[in-house]
Amino acid sequence: MTRFVAIGQPSYDTWRMRLVMTIILLGTLPLLPAAADAFAREQAPAVVPAVVAKPDLRATQSDGMTLSQAIESVRARTGGRVISAETKIQGGREVHHIKVLLPDGKVKTYKVNGPKR
């Protein structure tokens, strides 16, 4: 039998200490789920879900504009009349082709980047 003696302390047996610690630990294990269950039983305050507006995904997907935003932008910049507007896919993103009749009578096509695909 192995005995450890510390200076000024009574001696103790290693196997007895291990046995006592094991009994204590095994005795407290059933209490852990009960303590955790006590927290689960507490009533959570009633939470009313807030109504959140869904963002316009086309505008938030990347830095590009939607077709209607691009038309308004070109119209405001040029002061002309939009003749036609079309969206094409080029290089993995939408590109808006907007044909405008300028105030001086010339027709010009503007390209505006749309969102990435």
Phi, psi and omega in degrees: 000134182265131177235135176253134182238120174264152183293124178078004181241151177290153181282157178217158179266134182296316183293326178293319179295318178297319179296316180296316180296320179296317179296318179296314180296315179294329178288331181271343181302316179297339181282336183298312178296327179294321178292320179292324180292329179297323178290325181289334181283343179298140181281127175282146178296146181295127181248123178267121181295132179280144177277118182248127179290137179284131179289154175287105187297330180294327181278335184262353182293324179203197185274004184275169180257159171282170181297316181295323177295320180294320179298313181296323180295313180293319179299317180291322181290320188263334185074011182265185181251128182285124180271313179208158178216137185213145178249132177234154177264122179222122176062035177081013177216162177279139174233123181268125177257115185241119181263127187234138171269111183284160181301333180275005176095354179276151176254129181226142178256128178252143175248128181235131180290135175256191180290157177287155178259000000 
